[in-house]
Amino acid sequence: MPEIPATQPHRLRTKFRALLRELSKFGTVGGIAFTIDLAIFNVLLQSDVETLVAKTISTVLATTVAFTGNRFWTWRHRAHSHMARQYTMFFVLNAIGLGIGLSCLAISHYGLGQIWPAFQTPLADNISGQLVGTAVGTLFRFWSYRRFVFRDTPAHDPVSTGQHPEHRPTNVSTPPSPVRDTA
């Protein structure tokens, strides 16, 4: 009995589920990196390190954790043939995300802080740098990592190539994966 090709709503549901899975993994890795960033940032602030320097150091350390988690867990099913390229692109795009966060922090601390001193407190720095800056930077990072760093590998789709699923070669087999990701 011939297989019925997947319907458009089924494909959309499948893509949406995959996106939600990626987003939840990205969020988990990001949550861990955020916690590291927050802890280091506040330790450095308490050690009288200048605000923007403290944020830069904490972000670079958290980025290393985020790259490892995203490469080997979030997007491990995507192409990983150019590790040096991925590593470089990840850090370049993360630097742009850092710039977004630093901009929010600088506007609050140095811009608004000149008018209202309450914007130069550690609480205001955490709100502008950690919450606002990180939120906007995270949106940029998720989009850019998916698009440029961890590119999607095109899946073989028998329907789009004009082949029929029941006419697959029988001598081609896929080796079993030693580690299966069920999340």
OpenMM code with the backbone's topology and positions (N, CA, C; nanometers):
from openmm import Vec3, app, unit

residues = "MET PRO GLU ILE PRO ALA THR GLN PRO HIS ARG LEU ARG THR LYS PHE ARG ALA LEU LEU ARG GLU LEU SER LYS PHE GLY THR VAL GLY GLY ILE ALA PHE THR ILE ASP LEU ALA ILE PHE ASN VAL LEU LEU GLN SER ASP VAL GLU THR LEU VAL ALA LYS THR ILE SER THR VAL LEU ALA THR THR VAL ALA PHE THR GLY ASN ARG PHE TRP THR TRP ARG HIS ARG ALA HIS SER HIS MET ALA ARG GLN TYR THR MET PHE PHE VAL LEU ASN ALA ILE GLY LEU GLY ILE GLY LEU SER CYS LEU ALA ILE SER HIS TYR GLY LEU GLY GLN ILE TRP PRO ALA PHE GLN THR PRO LEU ALA ASP ASN ILE SER GLY GLN LEU VAL GLY THR ALA VAL GLY THR LEU PHE ARG PHE TRP SER TYR ARG ARG PHE VAL PHE ARG ASP THR PRO ALA HIS ASP PRO VAL SER THR GLY GLN HIS PRO GLU HIS ARG PRO THR ASN VAL SER THR PRO PRO SER PRO VAL ARG ASP THR ALA".split()
positions = [
    Vec3(0.0841, -0.1179, 0.0000),
    Vec3(0.0000, 0.0000, 0.0000),
    Vec3(0.0890, 0.1246, 0.0000),
    Vec3(0.0733, 0.2158, -0.0956),
    Vec3(0.1582, 0.3351, -0.1026),
    Vec3(0.1331, 0.4287, 0.0151),
    Vec3(0.2438, 0.4937, 0.0592),
    Vec3(0.2326, 0.5910, 0.1688),
    Vec3(0.1745, 0.7205, 0.1161),
    Vec3(0.0959, 0.7849, 0.1970),
    Vec3(0.0381, 0.9143, 0.1619),
    Vec3(0.1377, 1.0213, 0.2048),
    Vec3(0.1740, 1.1130, 0.1142),
    Vec3(0.2680, 1.2183, 0.1518),
    Vec3(0.2151, 1.3010, 0.2683),
    Vec3(0.3078, 1.3528, 0.3470),
    Vec3(0.2705, 1.4352, 0.4620),
    Vec3(0.1936, 1.5580, 0.4152),
    Vec3(0.0882, 1.5903, 0.4870),
    Vec3(0.0080, 1.7070, 0.4527),
    Vec3(0.0750, 1.8328, 0.5038),
    Vec3(0.0345, 1.9452, 0.4480),
    Vec3(0.0910, 2.0738, 0.4883),
    Vec3(0.0724, 2.1001, 0.6379),
    Vec3(-0.0474, 2.0794, 0.6958),
    Vec3(-0.0621, 2.1027, 0.8398),
    Vec3(0.0295, 2.0110, 0.9224),
    Vec3(0.0489, 1.8878, 0.8776),
    Vec3(0.1370, 1.7956, 0.9496),
    Vec3(0.2811, 1.8459, 0.9459),
    Vec3(0.3252, 1.8943, 0.8298),
    Vec3(0.4617, 1.9481, 0.8176),
    Vec3(0.4793, 2.0711, 0.9063),
    Vec3(0.3789, 2.1565, 0.9085),
    Vec3(0.3870, 2.2759, 0.9928),
    Vec3(0.3941, 2.2387, 1.1402),
    Vec3(0.3128, 2.1417, 1.1818),
    Vec3(0.3162, 2.0953, 1.3209),
    Vec3(0.4525, 2.0365, 1.3556),
    Vec3(0.5070, 1.9577, 1.2642),
    Vec3(0.6380, 1.8977, 1.2870),
    Vec3(0.7456, 2.0053, 1.2992),
    Vec3(0.7443, 2.1039, 1.2103),
    Vec3(0.8413, 2.2132, 1.2162),
    Vec3(0.8241, 2.2952, 1.3437),
    Vec3(0.6993, 2.3192, 1.3830),
    Vec3(0.6723, 2.3965, 1.5036),
    Vec3(0.7224, 2.3225, 1.6276),
    Vec3(0.6994, 2.1913, 1.6343),
    Vec3(0.7488, 2.1120, 1.7476),
    Vec3(0.9012, 2.1141, 1.7537),
    Vec3(0.9647, 2.1022, 1.6379),
    Vec3(1.1115, 2.1067, 1.6347),
    Vec3(1.1618, 2.2432, 1.6808),
    Vec3(1.0943, 2.3495, 1.6384),
    Vec3(1.1330, 2.4837, 1.6808),
    Vec3(1.1149, 2.5002, 1.8318),
    Vec3(1.0043, 2.4506, 1.8853),
    Vec3(0.9820, 2.4581, 2.0304),
    Vec3(1.0881, 2.3792, 2.1069),
    Vec3(1.1252, 2.2631, 2.0544),
    Vec3(1.2297, 2.1822, 2.1185),
    Vec3(1.3620, 2.2583, 2.1192),
    Vec3(1.3978, 2.3169, 2.0038),
    Vec3(1.5207, 2.3966, 1.9972),
    Vec3(1.5140, 2.5152, 2.0921),
    Vec3(1.4009, 2.5827, 2.0933),
    Vec3(1.3846, 2.7000, 2.1787),
    Vec3(1.3953, 2.6633, 2.3263),
    Vec3(1.3387, 2.5491, 2.3660),
    Vec3(1.3472, 2.5094, 2.5070),
    Vec3(1.4902, 2.4704, 2.5443),
    Vec3(1.5598, 2.4032, 2.4551),
    Vec3(1.7001, 2.3694, 2.4822),
    Vec3(1.7853, 2.4962, 2.4876),
    Vec3(1.7636, 2.5870, 2.3900),
    Vec3(1.8346, 2.7141, 2.3877),
    Vec3(1.8083, 2.7907, 2.5169),
    Vec3(1.6832, 2.7891, 2.5624),
    Vec3(1.6467, 2.8570, 2.6867),
    Vec3(1.7140, 2.7962, 2.8081),
    Vec3(1.7250, 2.6641, 2.8105),
    Vec3(1.7918, 2.5973, 2.9223),
    Vec3(1.9397, 2.6330, 2.9257),
    Vec3(2.0047, 2.6211, 2.8104),
    Vec3(2.1471, 2.6578, 2.8022),
    Vec3(2.1633, 2.8059, 2.8367),
    Vec3(2.0755, 2.8886, 2.7831),
    Vec3(2.0820, 3.0320, 2.8118),
    Vec3(2.0587, 3.0629, 2.9583),
    Vec3(1.9683, 2.9880, 3.0222),
    Vec3(1.9436, 3.0075, 3.1657),
    Vec3(2.0666, 2.9778, 3.2494),
    Vec3(2.1357, 2.8715, 3.2134),
    Vec3(2.2595, 2.8372, 3.2840),
    Vec3(2.3652, 2.9447, 3.2600),
    Vec3(2.3806, 2.9854, 3.1333),
    Vec3(2.4782, 3.0900, 3.1010),
    Vec3(2.4401, 3.2221, 3.1681),
    Vec3(2.3098, 3.2529, 3.1728),
    Vec3(2.2631, 3.3749, 3.2385),
    Vec3(2.2982, 3.3732, 3.3870),
    Vec3(2.2793, 3.2596, 3.4531),
    Vec3(2.3114, 3.2478, 3.5952),
    Vec3(2.4599, 3.2707, 3.6185),
    Vec3(2.5422, 3.2127, 3.5317),
    Vec3(2.6874, 3.2339, 3.5413),
    Vec3(2.7203, 3.3809, 3.5187),
    Vec3(2.6595, 3.4405, 3.4170),
    Vec3(2.6806, 3.5821, 3.3861),
    Vec3(2.6407, 3.6703, 3.5040),
    Vec3(2.5230, 3.6456, 3.5584),
    Vec3(2.4720, 3.7250, 3.6699),
    Vec3(2.5625, 3.7141, 3.7923),
    Vec3(2.6026, 3.5933, 3.8260),
    Vec3(2.6872, 3.5727, 3.9447),
    Vec3(2.8223, 3.6417, 3.9289),
    Vec3(2.8866, 3.6207, 3.8152),
    Vec3(3.0188, 3.6800, 3.7939),
    Vec3(3.0097, 3.8322, 3.7873),
    Vec3(2.9067, 3.8838, 3.7185),
    Vec3(2.8880, 4.0282, 3.7090),
    Vec3(2.8764, 4.0902, 3.8479),
    Vec3(2.7958, 4.0308, 3.9347),
    Vec3(2.7769, 4.0883, 4.0678),
    Vec3(2.8991, 4.0720, 4.1565),
    Vec3(2.9709, 3.9618, 4.1441),
    Vec3(3.0960, 3.9454, 4.2193),
    Vec3(3.1955, 4.0529, 4.1773),
    Vec3(3.2058, 4.0770, 4.0464),
    Vec3(3.2977, 4.1798, 3.9979),
    Vec3(3.2544, 4.3202, 4.0402),
    Vec3(3.1225, 4.3467, 4.0388),
    Vec3(3.0747, 4.4775, 4.0860),
    Vec3(3.1095, 4.4983, 4.2334),
    Vec3(3.0931, 4.3938, 4.3139),
    Vec3(3.1260, 4.4033, 4.4567),
    Vec3(3.2764, 4.4185, 4.4789),
    Vec3(3.3560, 4.3775, 4.3786),
    Vec3(3.5019, 4.3916, 4.3865),
    Vec3(3.5487, 4.5248, 4.3283),
    Vec3(3.4542, 4.6155, 4.3054),
    Vec3(3.4813, 4.7494, 4.2522),
    Vec3(3.5415, 4.7500, 4.1118),
    Vec3(3.5074, 4.6505, 4.0312),
    Vec3(3.5457, 4.6519, 3.8897),
    Vec3(3.4475, 4.7441, 3.8187),
    Vec3(3.4971, 4.8238, 3.7252),
    Vec3(3.4127, 4.9170, 3.6504),
    Vec3(3.2972, 4.8412, 3.5851),
    Vec3(3.1811, 4.9032, 3.5771),
    Vec3(3.0565, 4.8393, 3.5344),
    Vec3(3.0664, 4.7718, 3.3981),
    Vec3(3.1123, 4.8438, 3.2959),
    Vec3(3.1180, 4.7844, 3.1619),
    Vec3(3.2243, 4.6753, 3.1507),
    Vec3(3.3339, 4.6895, 3.2228),
    Vec3(3.4372, 4.5853, 3.2243),
    Vec3(3.3830, 4.4597, 3.2919),
    Vec3(3.3123, 4.4785, 3.4020),
    Vec3(3.2528, 4.3644, 3.4728),
    Vec3(3.1543, 4.2901, 3.3831),
    Vec3(3.0728, 4.3636, 3.3101),
    Vec3(2.9745, 4.3023, 3.2209),
    Vec3(3.0431, 4.2294, 3.1056),
    Vec3(3.1495, 4.2881, 3.0529),
    Vec3(3.2221, 4.2244, 2.9434),
    Vec3(3.2845, 4.0920, 2.9890),
    Vec3(3.3493, 4.0916, 3.1035),
    Vec3(3.4119, 3.9697, 3.1556),
    Vec3(3.3082, 3.8617, 3.1824),
    Vec3(3.1999, 3.8990, 3.2488),
    Vec3(3.0973, 3.7996, 3.2820),
    Vec3(3.0324, 3.7424, 3.1565),
    Vec3(3.0148, 3.8249, 3.0557),
    Vec3(2.9527, 3.7785, 2.9319),
    Vec3(3.0458, 3.6855, 2.8545),
    Vec3(3.1731, 3.7164, 2.8489),
    Vec3(3.2677, 3.6296, 2.7774),
    Vec3(3.2730, 3.4908, 2.8423),
    Vec3(3.2765, 3.4851, 2.9732),
    Vec3(3.2789, 3.3552, 3.0411),
    Vec3(3.1483, 3.2787, 3.0203),
    Vec3(3.0369, 3.3477, 3.0283),
    Vec3(2.9079, 3.2817, 3.0071),
    Vec3(2.8922, 3.2370, 2.8617),
    Vec3(2.9508, 3.3095, 2.7693),
    Vec3(2.9439, 3.2744, 2.6276),
    Vec3(3.0136, 3.1420, 2.5996),
    Vec3(3.1240, 3.1178, 2.6657),
    Vec3(3.1948, 2.9917, 2.6478),
    Vec3(3.1064, 2.8746, 2.6890),
    Vec3(3.0368, 2.8888, 2.7990),
    Vec3(2.9434, 2.7857, 2.8444),
    Vec3(2.8286, 2.7717, 2.7442),
    Vec3(2.7766, 2.8829, 2.6946),
    Vec3(2.6649, 2.8802, 2.5999),
    Vec3(2.7037, 2.8136, 2.4682),
    Vec3(2.8233, 2.8421, 2.4172),
    Vec3(2.8658, 2.7783, 2.2923),
    Vec3(2.8709, 2.6269, 2.3078),
    Vec3(2.9306, 2.5828, 2.4142),
    Vec3(2.9421, 2.4382, 2.4376),
    Vec3(2.8044, 2.3732, 2.4475),
    Vec3(2.7158, 2.4312, 2.5248),
    Vec3(2.5820, 2.3757, 2.5398),
    Vec3(2.5017, 2.3773, 2.4113),
    Vec3(2.5089, 2.4869, 2.3370),
    Vec3(2.4324, 2.4959, 2.2126),
    Vec3(2.4882, 2.4057, 2.1037),
    Vec3(2.6188, 2.3955, 2.0946),
    Vec3(2.6778, 2.3124, 1.9898),
    Vec3(2.6536, 2.1648, 2.0150),
    Vec3(2.6708, 2.1224, 2.1391),
    Vec3(2.6642, 1.9797, 2.1676),
    Vec3(2.5297, 1.9320, 2.2200),
    Vec3(2.4337, 2.0234, 2.2393),
    Vec3(2.3021, 1.9789, 2.2842),
    Vec3(2.1896, 2.0417, 2.2016),
    Vec3(2.1781, 2.1742, 2.2047),
    Vec3(2.0664, 2.2402, 2.1373),
    Vec3(2.0627, 2.2087, 1.9887),
    Vec3(2.1737, 2.2306, 1.9185),
    Vec3(2.1777, 2.2128, 1.7738),
    Vec3(2.2741, 2.1015, 1.7337),
    Vec3(2.2797, 1.9971, 1.8116),
    Vec3(2.3713, 1.8883, 1.7779),
    Vec3(2.3277, 1.8126, 1.6537),
    Vec3(2.2026, 1.8225, 1.6154),
    Vec3(2.1521, 1.7553, 1.4959),
    Vec3(2.1825, 1.8331, 1.3678),
    Vec3(2.2389, 1.9505, 1.3812),
    Vec3(2.2700, 2.0324, 1.2637),
    Vec3(2.4152, 2.0121, 1.2221),
    Vec3(2.4498, 2.0701, 1.1084),
    Vec3(2.5840, 2.0532, 1.0516),
    Vec3(2.6919, 2.1034, 1.1480),
    Vec3(2.7959, 2.0228, 1.1610),
    Vec3(2.9088, 2.0590, 1.2474),
    Vec3(3.0410, 2.0302, 1.1765),
    Vec3(3.0500, 2.0672, 1.0528),
    Vec3(3.1689, 2.0321, 0.9757),
    Vec3(3.2804, 2.1364, 0.9856),
    Vec3(3.2512, 2.2552, 1.0288),
    Vec3(3.3521, 2.3616, 1.0354),
    Vec3(3.3548, 2.4211, 1.1755),
    Vec3(3.4175, 2.3498, 1.2672),
    Vec3(3.4195, 2.3909, 1.4081),
    Vec3(3.4806, 2.5303, 1.4251),
    Vec3(3.5904, 2.5592, 1.3583),
    Vec3(3.6555, 2.6904, 1.3731),
    Vec3(3.5634, 2.8014, 1.3233),
    Vec3(3.4939, 2.7783, 1.2110),
    Vec3(3.3999, 2.8760, 1.1578),
    Vec3(3.2848, 2.8982, 1.2540),
    Vec3(3.2293, 2.7891, 1.3077),
    Vec3(3.1175, 2.8004, 1.4021),
    Vec3(3.1605, 2.8762, 1.5275),
    Vec3(3.2760, 2.8395, 1.5798),
    Vec3(3.3265, 2.9031, 1.7013),
    Vec3(3.3458, 3.0525, 1.6791),
    Vec3(3.4069, 3.0872, 1.5662),
    Vec3(3.4308, 3.2281, 1.5345),
    Vec3(3.2999, 3.3037, 1.5146),
    Vec3(3.2099, 3.2475, 1.4335),
    Vec3(3.0802, 3.3130, 1.4091),
    Vec3(3.0004, 3.3285, 1.5385),
    Vec3(3.0026, 3.2243, 1.6228),
    Vec3(2.9298, 3.2290, 1.7492),
    Vec3(2.9775, 3.3475, 1.8322),
    Vec3(3.1094, 3.3627, 1.8434),
    Vec3(3.1626, 3.4706, 1.9255),
    Vec3(3.1443, 3.6080, 1.8605),
    Vec3(3.1510, 3.6158, 1.7293),
    Vec3(3.1251, 3.7441, 1.6620),
    Vec3(2.9798, 3.7872, 1.6856),
    Vec3(2.8873, 3.6926, 1.6640),
    Vec3(2.7459, 3.7251, 1.6844),
    Vec3(2.7156, 3.7501, 1.8319),
    Vec3(2.7835, 3.6782, 1.9195),
    Vec3(2.7646, 3.7031, 2.0615),
    Vec3(2.8200, 3.8396, 2.1005),
    Vec3(2.9271, 3.8812, 2.0334),
    Vec3(2.9814, 4.0154, 2.0596),
    Vec3(2.8793, 4.1228, 2.0208),
    Vec3(2.8064, 4.0994, 1.9128),
    Vec3(2.6996, 4.1930, 1.8750),
    Vec3(2.5907, 4.1919, 1.9825),
    Vec3(2.5555, 4.0710, 2.0313),
    Vec3(2.4594, 4.0600, 2.1410),
    Vec3(2.5105, 4.1292, 2.2666),
    Vec3(2.6406, 4.1157, 2.2926),
    Vec3(2.7018, 4.1855, 2.4060),
    Vec3(2.6899, 4.3364, 2.3862),
    Vec3(2.7135, 4.3827, 2.2636),
    Vec3(2.6996, 4.5254, 2.2344),
    Vec3(2.5587, 4.5758, 2.2603),
    Vec3(2.4603, 4.4923, 2.2293),
    Vec3(2.3210, 4.5288, 2.2572),
    Vec3(2.3008, 4.5437, 2.4078),
    Vec3(2.3501, 4.4454, 2.4851),
    Vec3(2.3379, 4.4515, 2.6313),
    Vec3(2.4145, 4.5683, 2.6916),
    Vec3(2.5374, 4.5903, 2.6422),
    Vec3(2.6176, 4.7021, 2.6929),
    Vec3(2.5536, 4.8362, 2.6586),
    Vec3(2.4900, 4.8441, 2.5436),
    Vec3(2.4207, 4.9683, 2.5060),
    Vec3(2.3077, 4.9993, 2.6035),
    Vec3(2.2301, 4.8969, 2.6363),
    Vec3(2.1211, 4.9168, 2.7336),
    Vec3(2.1780, 4.9622, 2.8684),
    Vec3(2.2860, 4.8968, 2.9112),
    Vec3(2.3488, 4.9307, 3.0388),
    Vec3(2.4082, 5.0720, 3.0349),
    Vec3(2.4776, 5.1061, 2.9266),
    Vec3(2.5402, 5.2382, 2.9161),
    Vec3(2.4358, 5.3495, 2.9111),
    Vec3(2.3283, 5.3275, 2.8372),
    Vec3(2.2213, 5.4285, 2.8302),
    Vec3(2.1635, 5.4524, 2.9687),
    Vec3(2.1408, 5.3423, 3.0416),
    Vec3(2.0838, 5.3556, 3.1757),
    Vec3(2.1835, 5.4177, 3.2736),
    Vec3(2.3011, 5.3563, 3.2835),
    Vec3(2.3993, 5.3967, 3.3860),
    Vec3(2.4594, 5.5349, 3.3582),
    Vec3(2.5065, 5.5546, 3.2357),
    Vec3(2.5775, 5.6787, 3.2051),
    Vec3(2.4868, 5.7874, 3.1475),
    Vec3(2.3862, 5.7485, 3.0709),
    Vec3(2.2958, 5.8477, 3.0136),
    Vec3(2.1910, 5.8936, 3.1136),
    Vec3(2.1017, 5.8027, 3.1500),
    Vec3(1.9959, 5.8367, 3.2450),
    Vec3(2.0511, 5.8608, 3.3861),
    Vec3(2.1622, 5.7959, 3.4180),
    Vec3(2.2234, 5.8137, 3.5506),
    Vec3(2.2743, 5.9543, 3.5749),
    Vec3(2.3069, 6.0274, 3.4685),
    Vec3(2.3501, 6.1667, 3.4823),
    Vec3(2.2340, 6.2564, 3.5232),
    Vec3(2.1133, 6.2147, 3.4856),
    Vec3(1.9943, 6.2924, 3.5175),
    Vec3(1.9342, 6.2457, 3.6504),
    Vec3(1.9228, 6.1131, 3.6670),
    Vec3(1.8674, 6.0532, 3.7887),
    Vec3(1.9690, 5.9558, 3.8469),
    Vec3(2.0319, 5.9901, 3.9566),
    Vec3(2.1351, 5.9039, 4.0172),
    Vec3(2.0857, 5.7628, 4.0526),
    Vec3(1.9573, 5.7432, 4.0636),
    Vec3(1.9044, 5.6096, 4.0939),
    Vec3(1.9383, 5.5101, 3.9825),
    Vec3(1.9668, 5.5592, 3.8620),
    Vec3(2.0026, 5.4718, 3.7501),
    Vec3(2.1485, 5.4270, 3.7550),
    Vec3(2.2231, 5.4726, 3.8573),
    Vec3(2.3623, 5.4309, 3.8719),
    Vec3(2.3813, 5.3342, 3.9875),
    Vec3(2.2750, 5.2780, 4.0376),
    Vec3(2.2826, 5.1813, 4.1475),
    Vec3(2.3015, 5.0401, 4.0917),
    Vec3(2.3519, 4.9492, 4.1724),
    Vec3(2.3637, 4.8093, 4.1282),
    Vec3(2.2295, 4.7491, 4.0847),
    Vec3(2.1190, 4.7866, 4.1521),
    Vec3(1.9882, 4.7359, 4.1115),
    Vec3(1.9522, 4.7836, 3.9711),
    Vec3(1.9716, 4.9122, 3.9448),
    Vec3(1.9425, 4.9659, 3.8123),
    Vec3(2.0341, 4.9042, 3.7065),
    Vec3(2.1618, 4.8814, 3.7418),
    Vec3(2.2550, 4.8171, 3.6485),
    Vec3(2.2103, 4.6745, 3.6159),
    Vec3(2.1612, 4.6030, 3.7166),
    Vec3(2.1132, 4.4668, 3.6934),
    Vec3(1.9877, 4.4656, 3.6067),
    Vec3(1.8982, 4.5596, 3.6302),
    Vec3(1.7752, 4.5653, 3.5501),
    Vec3(1.8079, 4.5995, 3.4054),
    Vec3(1.8892, 4.7015, 3.3848),
    Vec3(1.9181, 4.7435, 3.2471),
    Vec3(2.0131, 4.6477, 3.1761),
    Vec3(2.1153, 4.6012, 3.2449),
    Vec3(2.2144, 4.5139, 3.1813),
    Vec3(2.1723, 4.3688, 3.1747),
    Vec3(2.1210, 4.3179, 3.2864),
    Vec3(2.0889, 4.1752, 3.2935),
    Vec3(1.9503, 4.1431, 3.2395),
    Vec3(1.8526, 4.2249, 3.2669),
    Vec3(1.7172, 4.1928, 3.2220),
    Vec3(1.6876, 4.2484, 3.0827),
    Vec3(1.6933, 4.3795, 3.0688),
    Vec3(1.6582, 4.4410, 2.9408),
    Vec3(1.7616, 4.4053, 2.8337),
    Vec3(1.8872, 4.4288, 2.8625),
    Vec3(1.9927, 4.4012, 2.7649),
    Vec3(2.0012, 4.2549, 2.7269),
    Vec3(1.9895, 4.1677, 2.8250),
    Vec3(1.9958, 4.0246, 2.7971),
    Vec3(1.8746, 3.9785, 2.7173),
    Vec3(1.7582, 4.0303, 2.7467),
    Vec3(1.6369, 3.9903, 2.6733),
    Vec3(1.6475, 4.0275, 2.5258),
    Vec3(1.6855, 4.1506, 2.4974),
    Vec3(1.6963, 4.1947, 2.3590),
    Vec3(1.8119, 4.1216, 2.2900),
    Vec3(1.9236, 4.1068, 2.3583),
    Vec3(2.0377, 4.0345, 2.3030),
    Vec3(2.0064, 3.8878, 2.2768),
    Vec3(1.9249, 3.8260, 2.3622),
    Vec3(1.8887, 3.6852, 2.3459),
    Vec3(1.8040, 3.6632, 2.2218),
    Vec3(1.7125, 3.7518, 2.1951),
    Vec3(1.6329, 3.7404, 2.0725),
    Vec3(1.7237, 3.7441, 1.9494),
    Vec3(1.8173, 3.8366, 1.9496),
    Vec3(1.9124, 3.8448, 1.8391),
    Vec3(1.9973, 3.7184, 1.8306),
    Vec3(2.0460, 3.6703, 1.9432),
    Vec3(2.1327, 3.5516, 1.9446),
    Vec3(2.0610, 3.4273, 1.8909),
    Vec3(1.9390, 3.4026, 1.9371),
    Vec3(1.8675, 3.2839, 1.8908),
    Vec3(1.8516, 3.2864, 1.7395),
    Vec3(1.8069, 3.3987, 1.6889),
    Vec3(1.7888, 3.4104, 1.5442),
    Vec3(1.9215, 3.3931, 1.4704),
    Vec3(2.0252, 3.4617, 1.5136),
    Vec3(2.1524, 3.4592, 1.4412),
    Vec3(2.2238, 3.3250, 1.4539),
    Vec3(2.2163, 3.2591, 1.5701),
    Vec3(2.2815, 3.1283, 1.5842),
    Vec3(2.2159, 3.0260, 1.4917),
    Vec3(2.0823, 3.0267, 1.4879),
    Vec3(2.0106, 2.9330, 1.3988),
    Vec3(2.0432, 2.9614, 1.2533),
    Vec3(2.0545, 3.0872, 1.2194),
    Vec3(2.0704, 3.1276, 1.0792),
    Vec3(2.2135, 3.1150, 1.0292),
    Vec3(2.3116, 3.1519, 1.1125),
    Vec3(2.4486, 3.1615, 1.0648),
    Vec3(2.5462, 3.0611, 1.1250),
    Vec3(2.5268, 3.0214, 1.2497),
    Vec3(2.6250, 2.9355, 1.3159),
    Vec3(2.5889, 2.7887, 1.3012),
    Vec3(2.4725, 2.7521, 1.3491),
    Vec3(2.4294, 2.6124, 1.3475),
    Vec3(2.3260, 2.5963, 1.2364),
    Vec3(2.3737, 2.5971, 1.1142),
    Vec3(2.2858, 2.5928, 0.9976),
    Vec3(2.2134, 2.4598, 0.9890),
    Vec3(2.0931, 2.4668, 0.9371),
    Vec3(2.0126, 2.3473, 0.9179),
    Vec3(2.0646, 2.2707, 0.7971),
    Vec3(2.0782, 2.1395, 0.8126),
    Vec3(2.1171, 2.0567, 0.6992),
    Vec3(1.9912, 2.0166, 0.6252),
    Vec3(1.9890, 2.0301, 0.4935),
    Vec3(1.8680, 1.9945, 0.4205),
    Vec3(1.8408, 1.8448, 0.4312),
    Vec3(1.7198, 1.8132, 0.4726),
    Vec3(1.6801, 1.6729, 0.4862),
    Vec3(1.6382, 1.6197, 0.3498),
    Vec3(1.6622, 1.4922, 0.3289),
    Vec3(1.6216, 1.4283, 0.2046),
    Vec3(1.4717, 1.4071, 0.2099),
    Vec3(1.4016, 1.4737, 0.1214),
    Vec3(1.2561, 1.4648, 0.1170),
    Vec3(1.2163, 1.3967, -0.0134),
    Vec3(1.1714, 1.2682, -0.0080),
    Vec3(1.1398, 1.1960, -0.1301),
    Vec3(1.0275, 1.2608, -0.2101),
    Vec3(0.9351, 1.3279, -0.1450),
    Vec3(0.8233, 1.3900, -0.2158),
    Vec3(0.8729, 1.5073, -0.2998),
    Vec3(0.9609, 1.5928, -0.2408),
    Vec3(1.0075, 1.7108, -0.3131),
    Vec3(1.1044, 1.6752, -0.4253),
    Vec3(1.1716, 1.5614, -0.4165),
    Vec3(1.2652, 1.5221, -0.5214),
    Vec3(1.1995, 1.4377, -0.6286),
    Vec3(1.0713, 1.4103, -0.6137),
    Vec3(0.9995, 1.3339, -0.7141),
    Vec3(1.0104, 1.1838, -0.6953),
    Vec3(1.0778, 1.1391, -0.5908),
    Vec3(1.0898, 0.9964, -0.5640),
    Vec3(0.9728, 0.9515, -0.4799),
    Vec3(0.9415, 0.8275, -0.4909),
    Vec3(0.8352, 0.7718, -0.4099),
    Vec3(0.8969, 0.6993, -0.2918),
    Vec3(0.8408, 0.7159, -0.1700),
    Vec3(0.8985, 0.6560, -0.0512),
    Vec3(0.9140, 0.5045, -0.0615),
    Vec3(0.8256, 0.4365, -0.1354),
    Vec3(0.8340, 0.2917, -0.1425),
    Vec3(0.9450, 0.2446, -0.2364),
    Vec3(1.0118, 0.3355, -0.3098),
    Vec3(1.1185, 0.2993, -0.4017),
    Vec3(1.2559, 0.3388, -0.3481),
    Vec3(1.2755, 0.3338, -0.2181),
    Vec3(1.4051, 0.3657, -0.1588),
    Vec3(1.5015, 0.2511, -0.1832),
    Vec3(1.6291, 0.2810, -0.2012),
    Vec3(1.7269, 0.1736, -0.2178),
    Vec3(1.7307, 0.0875, -0.0917),
    Vec3(1.7437, -0.0415, -0.1109),
    Vec3(1.7418, -0.1327, 0.0037),
    Vec3(1.8800, -0.1566, 0.0610),
    Vec3(1.9853, -0.1190, -0.0098),
    Vec3(2.1198, -0.1437, 0.0393),
    Vec3(2.1756, -0.0287, 0.1219),
    Vec3(2.0975, 0.0732, 0.1493),
    Vec3(2.1412, 0.1880, 0.2281),
    Vec3(2.0821, 0.1757, 0.3674),
    Vec3(2.1683, 0.1789, 0.4658),
    Vec3(2.1194, 0.1717, 0.6038),
    Vec3(2.1846, 0.2813, 0.6854),
    Vec3(2.1167, 0.3194, 0.7898),
    Vec3(2.1666, 0.4222, 0.8803),
    Vec3(2.2197, 0.3531, 1.0049),
    Vec3(2.3441, 0.3814, 1.0425),
    Vec3(2.3961, 0.3166, 1.1630),
    Vec3(2.3238, 0.3701, 1.2860),
    Vec3(2.3042, 0.2851, 1.3854),
    Vec3(2.2359, 0.3320, 1.5061),
    Vec3(2.3193, 0.4346, 1.5800),
    Vec3(2.2519, 0.5302, 1.6379),
    Vec3(2.3194, 0.6341, 1.7137),
    Vec3(2.3493, 0.5828, 1.8546),
    Vec3(2.4724, 0.6016, 1.9032),
    Vec3(2.5049, 0.5559, 2.0387),
    Vec3(2.4346, 0.6391, 2.1451),
    Vec3(2.4015, 0.7641, 2.1144),
    Vec3(2.3334, 0.8501, 2.2084),
    Vec3(2.2087, 0.9018, 2.1389),
    Vec3(2.0964, 0.8837, 2.1995),
    Vec3(1.9700, 0.9284, 2.1382),
    Vec3(1.9174, 1.0440, 2.2213),
    Vec3(1.8837, 1.1505, 2.1551),
    Vec3(1.8290, 1.2692, 2.2201),
    Vec3(1.6769, 1.2613, 2.2130),
    Vec3(1.6130, 1.2480, 2.3260),
    Vec3(1.4674, 1.2344, 2.3270),
    Vec3(1.3983, 1.3625, 2.3694),
    Vec3(1.4759, 1.4651, 2.4024),
    Vec3(1.4153, 1.5914, 2.4468),
    Vec3(1.3641, 1.6695, 2.3313),
] * unit.nanometer
topology = app.Topology()
chain = topology.addChain("A")
for resn in residues:
    res = topology.addResidue(resn, chain)
    for name in ("N", "CA", "C"):
        topology.addAtom(name, app.Element.getBySymbol(name[0]), res)
